[in-house]
């Protein structure tokens, strides 16, 4: 598959995630969940096509095994931060509070870290300009999304987000607040 298709597909996926965020902003979280799932599926499809189009990995079978082992924690942490931890952030009063425990105590957008971890492994395994370009594009889209969420969407969705921003780093766990 050509890189322009990967760029288009991943762009659509991240746009769908933004629509899901906007639905939450409009206080329609139930409608947002299926939209967000579709966005994740489209992004996964773009990654699938990127890998299939890359051909044979540039590493040995042992290297693939090491990459698989290195990916396992990131896959678990990505699932945990996107699905397991955020379910408990609701409130019976209708006011939403931010999740600030678990991976969300490390940084405000832990899913960005875990996805980037997985994408770097893809680049190391395939070592092609197409994979590197696709990974760079997907990382840039992900960064743009989390910056929009952090600046405009989450402060309006979560009643305590400004306090959370002061206590927890944006992306780099070694930097508090900002």
NORTA-V593984 format. One record per helix or strand of 2 or more residues. SS is the DSSP state (helix for helix, strand for strand). FROM is the first residue (numbers start at 1). TO is the last residue. Records with the same first field share a line. If there is no record, write none. Layout:
# NORTA-V593984
SS->FROM-TO + FROM-TO
This chain:
# NORTA-V593984
helix->3-25 + 29-54 + 61-84 + 86-89 + 102-105 + 110-126 + 129-157 + 161-167
